[in-house]
Amino acid sequence: MTSIAPDWRITGGLTEYPAALTAMQQRVAAIRAGTASEQVWLVEHPPLYTAGTSAKPEELTDPGRFPTFAAGRGGQWTYHGPGQRTAYVMLDLTRRHGRVPAQDIRCYVNGLEEWLIRTLDRFNVKGQRREGRVGIWVTDPATGGESKIGAIGVRVTRWVSWHGAALNVEPNLTHFGGIVPCGLPQFGVTSLAALGIPASMHDADVALRAAWREVFETDAGPRPP
């Protein structure tokens, strides 16, 4: 079984966060109304911090460093900035997408995780889930410690998804220092560049598109967590 592919949009330059929120809200309403197709929108943002619905004020440790925004998605504090590919995923979850069944938010989040894992596979990087920790994790070959390379944060409005995922390609990792990323101070943050993978944003986009087909458009969908 195959699924109809969403509109795949890539915006160059840096997209201001309020403009992205407005665009997503409009697209979600149009999808719900049946006047627009589903969409995966890939952007980069200027440096900023976003607060999910579970964000704690004390975990914004440097509030004057970058602009902050209430995102309205699930999760806690997240950094967005240049060198990070942010993927906004707007799907009608009342229907099936590949191996992700209709109206199953847990399986949808699992699908987003699998999407990032399969994307990383293309760079010979082993991304993994961790029980009780949202996002995708890798083991640092130098230290043996675990670091986060991909973030997941979603919102679903009347069964249409928005927000989505972010993959660290080559961001300035010191910028994460103004928050406690996802409320987990004991773990670090990494990127493809920090792991010695010289990937461009275009390389990441190609990998994301190919992995998307495997997870959301065909039966070769998410593996069990």
PyMOL CGO cylinders between C-alpha atoms (Angstrom):
from pymol import cmd
from pymol.cgo import CYLINDER

trace = [
    CYLINDER, 0.00, 0.00, 0.00, 1.28, 3.49, -0.84, 0.3, 1, 1, 1, 1, 1, 1,
    CYLINDER, 1.28, 3.49, -0.84, 0.24, 6.92, 0.37, 0.3, 1, 1, 1, 1, 1, 1,
    CYLINDER, 0.24, 6.92, 0.37, -0.12, 10.16, -1.55, 0.3, 1, 1, 1, 1, 1, 1,
    CYLINDER, -0.12, 10.16, -1.55, 3.00, 12.27, -1.09, 0.3, 1, 1, 1, 1, 1, 1,
    CYLINDER, 3.00, 12.27, -1.09, 2.57, 15.66, 0.60, 0.3, 1, 1, 1, 1, 1, 1,
    CYLINDER, 2.57, 15.66, 0.60, 3.73, 18.89, -0.96, 0.3, 1, 1, 1, 1, 1, 1,
    CYLINDER, 3.73, 18.89, -0.96, 7.47, 19.13, -0.26, 0.3, 1, 1, 1, 1, 1, 1,
    CYLINDER, 7.47, 19.13, -0.26, 8.62, 22.71, 0.33, 0.3, 1, 1, 1, 1, 1, 1,
    CYLINDER, 8.62, 22.71, 0.33, 12.13, 23.98, 1.03, 0.3, 1, 1, 1, 1, 1, 1,
    CYLINDER, 12.13, 23.98, 1.03, 12.60, 27.64, 1.95, 0.3, 1, 1, 1, 1, 1, 1,
    CYLINDER, 12.60, 27.64, 1.95, 16.05, 29.17, 1.54, 0.3, 1, 1, 1, 1, 1, 1,
    CYLINDER, 16.05, 29.17, 1.54, 17.59, 31.70, 3.89, 0.3, 1, 1, 1, 1, 1, 1,
    CYLINDER, 17.59, 31.70, 3.89, 16.39, 32.19, 7.45, 0.3, 1, 1, 1, 1, 1, 1,
    CYLINDER, 16.39, 32.19, 7.45, 12.67, 32.09, 8.22, 0.3, 1, 1, 1, 1, 1, 1,
    CYLINDER, 12.67, 32.09, 8.22, 11.48, 34.22, 11.13, 0.3, 1, 1, 1, 1, 1, 1,
    CYLINDER, 11.48, 34.22, 11.13, 9.70, 32.10, 13.72, 0.3, 1, 1, 1, 1, 1, 1,
    CYLINDER, 9.70, 32.10, 13.72, 6.46, 34.14, 13.99, 0.3, 1, 1, 1, 1, 1, 1,
    CYLINDER, 6.46, 34.14, 13.99, 6.08, 33.96, 10.20, 0.3, 1, 1, 1, 1, 1, 1,
    CYLINDER, 6.08, 33.96, 10.20, 6.52, 30.19, 10.34, 0.3, 1, 1, 1, 1, 1, 1,
    CYLINDER, 6.52, 30.19, 10.34, 3.85, 29.85, 13.04, 0.3, 1, 1, 1, 1, 1, 1,
    CYLINDER, 3.85, 29.85, 13.04, 1.41, 31.94, 11.02, 0.3, 1, 1, 1, 1, 1, 1,
    CYLINDER, 1.41, 31.94, 11.02, 2.09, 29.98, 7.84, 0.3, 1, 1, 1, 1, 1, 1,
    CYLINDER, 2.09, 29.98, 7.84, 1.60, 26.67, 9.63, 0.3, 1, 1, 1, 1, 1, 1,
    CYLINDER, 1.60, 26.67, 9.63, -1.65, 27.80, 11.24, 0.3, 1, 1, 1, 1, 1, 1,
    CYLINDER, -1.65, 27.80, 11.24, -3.02, 28.88, 7.88, 0.3, 1, 1, 1, 1, 1, 1,
    CYLINDER, -3.02, 28.88, 7.88, -1.97, 25.65, 6.16, 0.3, 1, 1, 1, 1, 1, 1,
    CYLINDER, -1.97, 25.65, 6.16, -3.41, 23.48, 8.94, 0.3, 1, 1, 1, 1, 1, 1,
    CYLINDER, -3.41, 23.48, 8.94, -6.75, 25.27, 8.67, 0.3, 1, 1, 1, 1, 1, 1,
    CYLINDER, -6.75, 25.27, 8.67, -6.73, 24.83, 4.89, 0.3, 1, 1, 1, 1, 1, 1,
    CYLINDER, -6.73, 24.83, 4.89, -5.90, 21.12, 5.16, 0.3, 1, 1, 1, 1, 1, 1,
    CYLINDER, -5.90, 21.12, 5.16, -8.73, 20.68, 7.63, 0.3, 1, 1, 1, 1, 1, 1,
    CYLINDER, -8.73, 20.68, 7.63, -11.07, 22.53, 5.27, 0.3, 1, 1, 1, 1, 1, 1,
    CYLINDER, -11.07, 22.53, 5.27, -9.96, 20.42, 2.31, 0.3, 1, 1, 1, 1, 1, 1,
    CYLINDER, -9.96, 20.42, 2.31, -8.63, 23.41, 0.35, 0.3, 1, 1, 1, 1, 1, 1,
    CYLINDER, -8.63, 23.41, 0.35, -4.89, 22.61, 0.57, 0.3, 1, 1, 1, 1, 1, 1,
    CYLINDER, -4.89, 22.61, 0.57, -2.73, 19.52, 0.36, 0.3, 1, 1, 1, 1, 1, 1,
    CYLINDER, -2.73, 19.52, 0.36, -0.61, 18.14, 3.15, 0.3, 1, 1, 1, 1, 1, 1,
    CYLINDER, -0.61, 18.14, 3.15, 2.87, 19.61, 3.41, 0.3, 1, 1, 1, 1, 1, 1,
    CYLINDER, 2.87, 19.61, 3.41, 6.38, 18.97, 4.70, 0.3, 1, 1, 1, 1, 1, 1,
    CYLINDER, 6.38, 18.97, 4.70, 8.13, 22.33, 5.01, 0.3, 1, 1, 1, 1, 1, 1,
    CYLINDER, 8.13, 22.33, 5.01, 11.90, 22.51, 5.53, 0.3, 1, 1, 1, 1, 1, 1,
    CYLINDER, 11.90, 22.51, 5.53, 13.35, 25.74, 6.94, 0.3, 1, 1, 1, 1, 1, 1,
    CYLINDER, 13.35, 25.74, 6.94, 16.23, 27.24, 8.88, 0.3, 1, 1, 1, 1, 1, 1,
    CYLINDER, 16.23, 27.24, 8.88, 15.58, 29.83, 11.56, 0.3, 1, 1, 1, 1, 1, 1,
    CYLINDER, 15.58, 29.83, 11.56, 17.73, 32.64, 12.96, 0.3, 1, 1, 1, 1, 1, 1,
    CYLINDER, 17.73, 32.64, 12.96, 18.99, 31.80, 16.46, 0.3, 1, 1, 1, 1, 1, 1,
    CYLINDER, 18.99, 31.80, 16.46, 16.07, 31.55, 18.89, 0.3, 1, 1, 1, 1, 1, 1,
    CYLINDER, 16.07, 31.55, 18.89, 14.59, 29.50, 21.71, 0.3, 1, 1, 1, 1, 1, 1,
    CYLINDER, 14.59, 29.50, 21.71, 11.08, 28.07, 21.73, 0.3, 1, 1, 1, 1, 1, 1,
    CYLINDER, 11.08, 28.07, 21.73, 9.07, 26.92, 24.73, 0.3, 1, 1, 1, 1, 1, 1,
    CYLINDER, 9.07, 26.92, 24.73, 6.83, 23.89, 24.49, 0.3, 1, 1, 1, 1, 1, 1,
    CYLINDER, 6.83, 23.89, 24.49, 3.80, 23.40, 26.69, 0.3, 1, 1, 1, 1, 1, 1,
    CYLINDER, 3.80, 23.40, 26.69, 5.92, 21.69, 29.39, 0.3, 1, 1, 1, 1, 1, 1,
    CYLINDER, 5.92, 21.69, 29.39, 8.75, 24.26, 29.42, 0.3, 1, 1, 1, 1, 1, 1,
    CYLINDER, 8.75, 24.26, 29.42, 9.91, 25.43, 32.85, 0.3, 1, 1, 1, 1, 1, 1,
    CYLINDER, 9.91, 25.43, 32.85, 10.95, 29.09, 33.16, 0.3, 1, 1, 1, 1, 1, 1,
    CYLINDER, 10.95, 29.09, 33.16, 14.06, 28.21, 35.18, 0.3, 1, 1, 1, 1, 1, 1,
    CYLINDER, 14.06, 28.21, 35.18, 15.35, 26.04, 32.31, 0.3, 1, 1, 1, 1, 1, 1,
    CYLINDER, 15.35, 26.04, 32.31, 15.78, 29.15, 30.16, 0.3, 1, 1, 1, 1, 1, 1,
    CYLINDER, 15.78, 29.15, 30.16, 19.18, 29.83, 31.70, 0.3, 1, 1, 1, 1, 1, 1,
    CYLINDER, 19.18, 29.83, 31.70, 20.20, 32.82, 29.54, 0.3, 1, 1, 1, 1, 1, 1,
    CYLINDER, 20.20, 32.82, 29.54, 16.95, 34.66, 28.72, 0.3, 1, 1, 1, 1, 1, 1,
    CYLINDER, 16.95, 34.66, 28.72, 18.65, 37.63, 27.09, 0.3, 1, 1, 1, 1, 1, 1,
    CYLINDER, 18.65, 37.63, 27.09, 20.75, 35.64, 24.66, 0.3, 1, 1, 1, 1, 1, 1,
    CYLINDER, 20.75, 35.64, 24.66, 18.26, 35.07, 21.82, 0.3, 1, 1, 1, 1, 1, 1,
    CYLINDER, 18.26, 35.07, 21.82, 14.58, 35.83, 21.19, 0.3, 1, 1, 1, 1, 1, 1,
    CYLINDER, 14.58, 35.83, 21.19, 12.17, 33.40, 22.86, 0.3, 1, 1, 1, 1, 1, 1,
    CYLINDER, 12.17, 33.40, 22.86, 8.77, 32.25, 21.63, 0.3, 1, 1, 1, 1, 1, 1,
    CYLINDER, 8.77, 32.25, 21.63, 5.90, 30.19, 22.97, 0.3, 1, 1, 1, 1, 1, 1,
    CYLINDER, 5.90, 30.19, 22.97, 5.60, 27.44, 20.37, 0.3, 1, 1, 1, 1, 1, 1,
    CYLINDER, 5.60, 27.44, 20.37, 2.35, 25.78, 21.40, 0.3, 1, 1, 1, 1, 1, 1,
    CYLINDER, 2.35, 25.78, 21.40, 3.81, 22.32, 20.63, 0.3, 1, 1, 1, 1, 1, 1,
    CYLINDER, 3.81, 22.32, 20.63, 4.45, 19.58, 23.14, 0.3, 1, 1, 1, 1, 1, 1,
    CYLINDER, 4.45, 19.58, 23.14, 7.79, 19.35, 24.92, 0.3, 1, 1, 1, 1, 1, 1,
    CYLINDER, 7.79, 19.35, 24.92, 10.09, 21.77, 26.69, 0.3, 1, 1, 1, 1, 1, 1,
    CYLINDER, 10.09, 21.77, 26.69, 12.79, 24.26, 25.59, 0.3, 1, 1, 1, 1, 1, 1,
    CYLINDER, 12.79, 24.26, 25.59, 14.34, 23.88, 22.14, 0.3, 1, 1, 1, 1, 1, 1,
    CYLINDER, 14.34, 23.88, 22.14, 16.91, 25.86, 20.20, 0.3, 1, 1, 1, 1, 1, 1,
    CYLINDER, 16.91, 25.86, 20.20, 16.54, 26.60, 16.48, 0.3, 1, 1, 1, 1, 1, 1,
    CYLINDER, 16.54, 26.60, 16.48, 19.17, 28.28, 14.36, 0.3, 1, 1, 1, 1, 1, 1,
    CYLINDER, 19.17, 28.28, 14.36, 21.32, 28.25, 11.23, 0.3, 1, 1, 1, 1, 1, 1,
    CYLINDER, 21.32, 28.25, 11.23, 22.74, 24.86, 10.39, 0.3, 1, 1, 1, 1, 1, 1,
    CYLINDER, 22.74, 24.86, 10.39, 19.77, 23.04, 11.87, 0.3, 1, 1, 1, 1, 1, 1,
    CYLINDER, 19.77, 23.04, 11.87, 17.15, 21.67, 9.49, 0.3, 1, 1, 1, 1, 1, 1,
    CYLINDER, 17.15, 21.67, 9.49, 13.71, 22.21, 10.96, 0.3, 1, 1, 1, 1, 1, 1,
    CYLINDER, 13.71, 22.21, 10.96, 10.95, 20.18, 9.35, 0.3, 1, 1, 1, 1, 1, 1,
    CYLINDER, 10.95, 20.18, 9.35, 7.36, 21.25, 9.83, 0.3, 1, 1, 1, 1, 1, 1,
    CYLINDER, 7.36, 21.25, 9.83, 5.02, 18.36, 9.07, 0.3, 1, 1, 1, 1, 1, 1,
    CYLINDER, 5.02, 18.36, 9.07, 1.36, 19.11, 8.33, 0.3, 1, 1, 1, 1, 1, 1,
    CYLINDER, 1.36, 19.11, 8.33, -0.59, 15.91, 7.75, 0.3, 1, 1, 1, 1, 1, 1,
    CYLINDER, -0.59, 15.91, 7.75, -4.24, 14.89, 7.94, 0.3, 1, 1, 1, 1, 1, 1,
    CYLINDER, -4.24, 14.89, 7.94, -4.00, 12.21, 10.60, 0.3, 1, 1, 1, 1, 1, 1,
    CYLINDER, -4.00, 12.21, 10.60, -7.53, 10.99, 9.96, 0.3, 1, 1, 1, 1, 1, 1,
    CYLINDER, -7.53, 10.99, 9.96, -6.02, 8.90, 7.17, 0.3, 1, 1, 1, 1, 1, 1,
    CYLINDER, -6.02, 8.90, 7.17, -3.22, 6.38, 7.01, 0.3, 1, 1, 1, 1, 1, 1,
    CYLINDER, -3.22, 6.38, 7.01, 0.32, 7.37, 5.98, 0.3, 1, 1, 1, 1, 1, 1,
    CYLINDER, 0.32, 7.37, 5.98, 2.40, 4.37, 4.97, 0.3, 1, 1, 1, 1, 1, 1,
    CYLINDER, 2.40, 4.37, 4.97, 2.62, 2.20, 8.07, 0.3, 1, 1, 1, 1, 1, 1,
    CYLINDER, 2.62, 2.20, 8.07, 1.33, 4.97, 10.35, 0.3, 1, 1, 1, 1, 1, 1,
    CYLINDER, 1.33, 4.97, 10.35, -2.35, 4.22, 10.97, 0.3, 1, 1, 1, 1, 1, 1,
    CYLINDER, -2.35, 4.22, 10.97, -5.08, 6.83, 11.09, 0.3, 1, 1, 1, 1, 1, 1,
    CYLINDER, -5.08, 6.83, 11.09, -5.77, 8.70, 14.33, 0.3, 1, 1, 1, 1, 1, 1,
    CYLINDER, -5.77, 8.70, 14.33, -2.85, 7.24, 16.26, 0.3, 1, 1, 1, 1, 1, 1,
    CYLINDER, -2.85, 7.24, 16.26, -0.67, 10.06, 17.59, 0.3, 1, 1, 1, 1, 1, 1,
    CYLINDER, -0.67, 10.06, 17.59, 1.74, 7.72, 19.36, 0.3, 1, 1, 1, 1, 1, 1,
    CYLINDER, 1.74, 7.72, 19.36, 2.43, 5.87, 16.09, 0.3, 1, 1, 1, 1, 1, 1,
    CYLINDER, 2.43, 5.87, 16.09, 2.76, 9.19, 14.29, 0.3, 1, 1, 1, 1, 1, 1,
    CYLINDER, 2.76, 9.19, 14.29, 5.46, 10.36, 16.72, 0.3, 1, 1, 1, 1, 1, 1,
    CYLINDER, 5.46, 10.36, 16.72, 7.14, 6.97, 16.33, 0.3, 1, 1, 1, 1, 1, 1,
    CYLINDER, 7.14, 6.97, 16.33, 7.06, 7.57, 12.58, 0.3, 1, 1, 1, 1, 1, 1,
    CYLINDER, 7.06, 7.57, 12.58, 8.79, 10.94, 12.95, 0.3, 1, 1, 1, 1, 1, 1,
    CYLINDER, 8.79, 10.94, 12.95, 11.47, 9.28, 15.07, 0.3, 1, 1, 1, 1, 1, 1,
    CYLINDER, 11.47, 9.28, 15.07, 11.92, 6.56, 12.47, 0.3, 1, 1, 1, 1, 1, 1,
    CYLINDER, 11.92, 6.56, 12.47, 12.19, 9.22, 9.77, 0.3, 1, 1, 1, 1, 1, 1,
    CYLINDER, 12.19, 9.22, 9.77, 15.16, 10.80, 11.53, 0.3, 1, 1, 1, 1, 1, 1,
    CYLINDER, 15.16, 10.80, 11.53, 16.74, 7.42, 12.30, 0.3, 1, 1, 1, 1, 1, 1,
    CYLINDER, 16.74, 7.42, 12.30, 16.58, 6.39, 8.64, 0.3, 1, 1, 1, 1, 1, 1,
    CYLINDER, 16.58, 6.39, 8.64, 17.89, 9.79, 7.59, 0.3, 1, 1, 1, 1, 1, 1,
    CYLINDER, 17.89, 9.79, 7.59, 20.91, 9.34, 9.84, 0.3, 1, 1, 1, 1, 1, 1,
    CYLINDER, 20.91, 9.34, 9.84, 21.40, 5.81, 8.47, 0.3, 1, 1, 1, 1, 1, 1,
    CYLINDER, 21.40, 5.81, 8.47, 22.28, 7.42, 5.16, 0.3, 1, 1, 1, 1, 1, 1,
    CYLINDER, 22.28, 7.42, 5.16, 25.26, 9.11, 6.82, 0.3, 1, 1, 1, 1, 1, 1,
    CYLINDER, 25.26, 9.11, 6.82, 26.29, 5.90, 8.60, 0.3, 1, 1, 1, 1, 1, 1,
    CYLINDER, 26.29, 5.90, 8.60, 25.19, 7.38, 11.91, 0.3, 1, 1, 1, 1, 1, 1,
    CYLINDER, 25.19, 7.38, 11.91, 23.20, 5.14, 14.25, 0.3, 1, 1, 1, 1, 1, 1,
    CYLINDER, 23.20, 5.14, 14.25, 20.35, 7.15, 15.72, 0.3, 1, 1, 1, 1, 1, 1,
    CYLINDER, 20.35, 7.15, 15.72, 18.40, 5.59, 18.57, 0.3, 1, 1, 1, 1, 1, 1,
    CYLINDER, 18.40, 5.59, 18.57, 15.34, 6.09, 20.70, 0.3, 1, 1, 1, 1, 1, 1,
    CYLINDER, 15.34, 6.09, 20.70, 15.62, 6.14, 24.48, 0.3, 1, 1, 1, 1, 1, 1,
    CYLINDER, 15.62, 6.14, 24.48, 12.81, 5.24, 26.87, 0.3, 1, 1, 1, 1, 1, 1,
    CYLINDER, 12.81, 5.24, 26.87, 11.54, 8.35, 28.62, 0.3, 1, 1, 1, 1, 1, 1,
    CYLINDER, 11.54, 8.35, 28.62, 13.55, 10.71, 26.40, 0.3, 1, 1, 1, 1, 1, 1,
    CYLINDER, 13.55, 10.71, 26.40, 11.92, 12.27, 23.35, 0.3, 1, 1, 1, 1, 1, 1,
    CYLINDER, 11.92, 12.27, 23.35, 14.11, 12.70, 20.30, 0.3, 1, 1, 1, 1, 1, 1,
    CYLINDER, 14.11, 12.70, 20.30, 16.93, 10.84, 18.59, 0.3, 1, 1, 1, 1, 1, 1,
    CYLINDER, 16.93, 10.84, 18.59, 20.20, 10.04, 20.36, 0.3, 1, 1, 1, 1, 1, 1,
    CYLINDER, 20.20, 10.04, 20.36, 23.66, 8.99, 19.26, 0.3, 1, 1, 1, 1, 1, 1,
    CYLINDER, 23.66, 8.99, 19.26, 26.70, 7.71, 21.10, 0.3, 1, 1, 1, 1, 1, 1,
    CYLINDER, 26.70, 7.71, 21.10, 29.75, 9.95, 20.91, 0.3, 1, 1, 1, 1, 1, 1,
    CYLINDER, 29.75, 9.95, 20.91, 32.60, 7.70, 19.73, 0.3, 1, 1, 1, 1, 1, 1,
    CYLINDER, 32.60, 7.70, 19.73, 35.15, 9.84, 21.58, 0.3, 1, 1, 1, 1, 1, 1,
    CYLINDER, 35.15, 9.84, 21.58, 33.52, 9.90, 25.01, 0.3, 1, 1, 1, 1, 1, 1,
    CYLINDER, 33.52, 9.90, 25.01, 31.00, 7.06, 24.91, 0.3, 1, 1, 1, 1, 1, 1,
    CYLINDER, 31.00, 7.06, 24.91, 28.37, 9.48, 26.19, 0.3, 1, 1, 1, 1, 1, 1,
    CYLINDER, 28.37, 9.48, 26.19, 24.94, 9.99, 24.66, 0.3, 1, 1, 1, 1, 1, 1,
    CYLINDER, 24.94, 9.99, 24.66, 23.99, 13.20, 22.89, 0.3, 1, 1, 1, 1, 1, 1,
    CYLINDER, 23.99, 13.20, 22.89, 20.85, 14.37, 21.17, 0.3, 1, 1, 1, 1, 1, 1,
    CYLINDER, 20.85, 14.37, 21.17, 21.04, 14.96, 17.43, 0.3, 1, 1, 1, 1, 1, 1,
    CYLINDER, 21.04, 14.96, 17.43, 17.35, 15.21, 16.52, 0.3, 1, 1, 1, 1, 1, 1,
    CYLINDER, 17.35, 15.21, 16.52, 14.38, 16.78, 18.30, 0.3, 1, 1, 1, 1, 1, 1,
    CYLINDER, 14.38, 16.78, 18.30, 10.68, 15.95, 18.02, 0.3, 1, 1, 1, 1, 1, 1,
    CYLINDER, 10.68, 15.95, 18.02, 7.86, 18.28, 19.03, 0.3, 1, 1, 1, 1, 1, 1,
    CYLINDER, 7.86, 18.28, 19.03, 4.33, 18.05, 17.68, 0.3, 1, 1, 1, 1, 1, 1,
    CYLINDER, 4.33, 18.05, 17.68, 0.93, 19.61, 17.95, 0.3, 1, 1, 1, 1, 1, 1,
    CYLINDER, 0.93, 19.61, 17.95, -2.28, 18.16, 16.56, 0.3, 1, 1, 1, 1, 1, 1,
    CYLINDER, -2.28, 18.16, 16.56, -5.28, 20.38, 15.90, 0.3, 1, 1, 1, 1, 1, 1,
    CYLINDER, -5.28, 20.38, 15.90, -8.50, 18.62, 14.91, 0.3, 1, 1, 1, 1, 1, 1,
    CYLINDER, -8.50, 18.62, 14.91, -6.40, 15.70, 13.68, 0.3, 1, 1, 1, 1, 1, 1,
    CYLINDER, -6.40, 15.70, 13.68, -4.06, 17.81, 11.55, 0.3, 1, 1, 1, 1, 1, 1,
    CYLINDER, -4.06, 17.81, 11.55, -0.43, 17.75, 12.69, 0.3, 1, 1, 1, 1, 1, 1,
    CYLINDER, -0.43, 17.75, 12.69, 1.96, 20.67, 12.78, 0.3, 1, 1, 1, 1, 1, 1,
    CYLINDER, 1.96, 20.67, 12.78, 5.41, 21.49, 14.15, 0.3, 1, 1, 1, 1, 1, 1,
    CYLINDER, 5.41, 21.49, 14.15, 7.51, 18.33, 13.70, 0.3, 1, 1, 1, 1, 1, 1,
    CYLINDER, 7.51, 18.33, 13.70, 11.23, 17.57, 13.90, 0.3, 1, 1, 1, 1, 1, 1,
    CYLINDER, 11.23, 17.57, 13.90, 14.67, 19.19, 13.81, 0.3, 1, 1, 1, 1, 1, 1,
    CYLINDER, 14.67, 19.19, 13.81, 17.97, 17.64, 12.73, 0.3, 1, 1, 1, 1, 1, 1,
    CYLINDER, 17.97, 17.64, 12.73, 21.31, 19.13, 13.78, 0.3, 1, 1, 1, 1, 1, 1,
    CYLINDER, 21.31, 19.13, 13.78, 23.41, 19.28, 10.61, 0.3, 1, 1, 1, 1, 1, 1,
    CYLINDER, 23.41, 19.28, 10.61, 25.99, 21.95, 11.47, 0.3, 1, 1, 1, 1, 1, 1,
    CYLINDER, 25.99, 21.95, 11.47, 24.57, 24.41, 14.00, 0.3, 1, 1, 1, 1, 1, 1,
    CYLINDER, 24.57, 24.41, 14.00, 26.65, 26.34, 16.51, 0.3, 1, 1, 1, 1, 1, 1,
    CYLINDER, 26.65, 26.34, 16.51, 26.30, 23.92, 19.43, 0.3, 1, 1, 1, 1, 1, 1,
    CYLINDER, 26.30, 23.92, 19.43, 27.28, 26.58, 21.97, 0.3, 1, 1, 1, 1, 1, 1,
    CYLINDER, 27.28, 26.58, 21.97, 23.93, 28.24, 21.25, 0.3, 1, 1, 1, 1, 1, 1,
    CYLINDER, 23.93, 28.24, 21.25, 22.20, 25.40, 23.11, 0.3, 1, 1, 1, 1, 1, 1,
    CYLINDER, 22.20, 25.40, 23.11, 23.89, 26.69, 26.26, 0.3, 1, 1, 1, 1, 1, 1,
    CYLINDER, 23.89, 26.69, 26.26, 21.15, 29.21, 27.02, 0.3, 1, 1, 1, 1, 1, 1,
    CYLINDER, 21.15, 29.21, 27.02, 18.59, 26.50, 27.79, 0.3, 1, 1, 1, 1, 1, 1,
    CYLINDER, 18.59, 26.50, 27.79, 18.35, 23.07, 29.34, 0.3, 1, 1, 1, 1, 1, 1,
    CYLINDER, 18.35, 23.07, 29.34, 17.53, 21.28, 26.08, 0.3, 1, 1, 1, 1, 1, 1,
    CYLINDER, 17.53, 21.28, 26.08, 14.32, 19.28, 26.53, 0.3, 1, 1, 1, 1, 1, 1,
    CYLINDER, 14.32, 19.28, 26.53, 14.79, 19.43, 30.30, 0.3, 1, 1, 1, 1, 1, 1,
    CYLINDER, 14.79, 19.43, 30.30, 17.70, 16.96, 30.33, 0.3, 1, 1, 1, 1, 1, 1,
    CYLINDER, 17.70, 16.96, 30.33, 20.80, 18.68, 31.78, 0.3, 1, 1, 1, 1, 1, 1,
    CYLINDER, 20.80, 18.68, 31.78, 22.75, 15.43, 32.09, 0.3, 1, 1, 1, 1, 1, 1,
    CYLINDER, 22.75, 15.43, 32.09, 22.95, 14.88, 28.32, 0.3, 1, 1, 1, 1, 1, 1,
    CYLINDER, 22.95, 14.88, 28.32, 24.70, 16.79, 25.56, 0.3, 1, 1, 1, 1, 1, 1,
    CYLINDER, 24.70, 16.79, 25.56, 23.72, 17.92, 22.09, 0.3, 1, 1, 1, 1, 1, 1,
    CYLINDER, 23.72, 17.92, 22.09, 25.59, 17.01, 18.93, 0.3, 1, 1, 1, 1, 1, 1,
    CYLINDER, 25.59, 17.01, 18.93, 25.39, 17.33, 15.15, 0.3, 1, 1, 1, 1, 1, 1,
    CYLINDER, 25.39, 17.33, 15.15, 26.51, 15.59, 11.99, 0.3, 1, 1, 1, 1, 1, 1,
    CYLINDER, 26.51, 15.59, 11.99, 29.41, 18.05, 11.77, 0.3, 1, 1, 1, 1, 1, 1,
    CYLINDER, 29.41, 18.05, 11.77, 30.47, 17.37, 15.36, 0.3, 1, 1, 1, 1, 1, 1,
    CYLINDER, 30.47, 17.37, 15.36, 30.49, 13.65, 14.56, 0.3, 1, 1, 1, 1, 1, 1,
    CYLINDER, 30.49, 13.65, 14.56, 32.85, 14.31, 11.66, 0.3, 1, 1, 1, 1, 1, 1,
    CYLINDER, 32.85, 14.31, 11.66, 30.21, 14.03, 8.93, 0.3, 1, 1, 1, 1, 1, 1,
    CYLINDER, 30.21, 14.03, 8.93, 30.74, 16.85, 6.36, 0.3, 1, 1, 1, 1, 1, 1,
    CYLINDER, 30.74, 16.85, 6.36, 27.10, 17.01, 5.23, 0.3, 1, 1, 1, 1, 1, 1,
    CYLINDER, 27.10, 17.01, 5.23, 25.57, 20.06, 3.56, 0.3, 1, 1, 1, 1, 1, 1,
    CYLINDER, 25.57, 20.06, 3.56, 21.99, 21.14, 4.16, 0.3, 1, 1, 1, 1, 1, 1,
    CYLINDER, 21.99, 21.14, 4.16, 21.21, 19.88, 0.64, 0.3, 1, 1, 1, 1, 1, 1,
    CYLINDER, 21.21, 19.88, 0.64, 22.67, 16.49, 1.56, 0.3, 1, 1, 1, 1, 1, 1,
    CYLINDER, 22.67, 16.49, 1.56, 20.42, 16.40, 4.62, 0.3, 1, 1, 1, 1, 1, 1,
    CYLINDER, 20.42, 16.40, 4.62, 17.38, 17.36, 2.56, 0.3, 1, 1, 1, 1, 1, 1,
    CYLINDER, 17.38, 17.36, 2.56, 18.02, 14.58, 0.05, 0.3, 1, 1, 1, 1, 1, 1,
    CYLINDER, 18.02, 14.58, 0.05, 18.34, 12.07, 2.88, 0.3, 1, 1, 1, 1, 1, 1,
    CYLINDER, 18.34, 12.07, 2.88, 15.20, 13.36, 4.59, 0.3, 1, 1, 1, 1, 1, 1,
    CYLINDER, 15.20, 13.36, 4.59, 13.18, 13.04, 1.39, 0.3, 1, 1, 1, 1, 1, 1,
    CYLINDER, 13.18, 13.04, 1.39, 14.34, 9.49, 0.72, 0.3, 1, 1, 1, 1, 1, 1,
    CYLINDER, 14.34, 9.49, 0.72, 13.71, 8.39, 4.31, 0.3, 1, 1, 1, 1, 1, 1,
    CYLINDER, 13.71, 8.39, 4.31, 10.26, 10.01, 4.25, 0.3, 1, 1, 1, 1, 1, 1,
    CYLINDER, 10.26, 10.01, 4.25, 9.21, 7.81, 1.35, 0.3, 1, 1, 1, 1, 1, 1,
    CYLINDER, 9.21, 7.81, 1.35, 10.22, 4.70, 3.29, 0.3, 1, 1, 1, 1, 1, 1,
    CYLINDER, 10.22, 4.70, 3.29, 8.33, 5.62, 6.44, 0.3, 1, 1, 1, 1, 1, 1,
    CYLINDER, 8.33, 5.62, 6.44, 5.26, 7.59, 5.39, 0.3, 1, 1, 1, 1, 1, 1,
    CYLINDER, 5.26, 7.59, 5.39, 4.57, 6.58, 1.79, 0.3, 1, 1, 1, 1, 1, 1,
    CYLINDER, 4.57, 6.58, 1.79, 5.12, 2.82, 1.64, 0.3, 1, 1, 1, 1, 1, 1,
    CYLINDER, 5.12, 2.82, 1.64, 4.68, -0.30, 3.74, 0.3, 1, 1, 1, 1, 1, 1,
    CYLINDER, 4.68, -0.30, 3.74, 8.34, -0.15, 4.80, 0.3, 1, 1, 1, 1, 1, 1,
    CYLINDER, 8.34, -0.15, 4.80, 7.29, 1.94, 7.75, 0.3, 1, 1, 1, 1, 1, 1,
    CYLINDER, 7.29, 1.94, 7.75, 8.42, 2.44, 11.33, 0.3, 1, 1, 1, 1, 1, 1,
    CYLINDER, 8.42, 2.44, 11.33, 10.32, -0.32, 13.07, 0.3, 1, 1, 1, 1, 1, 1,
    CYLINDER, 10.32, -0.32, 13.07, 9.25, -1.11, 16.64, 0.3, 1, 1, 1, 1, 1, 1,
    CYLINDER, 9.25, -1.11, 16.64, 10.90, 1.20, 19.22, 0.3, 1, 1, 1, 1, 1, 1,
]
cmd.load_cgo(trace, "trace")
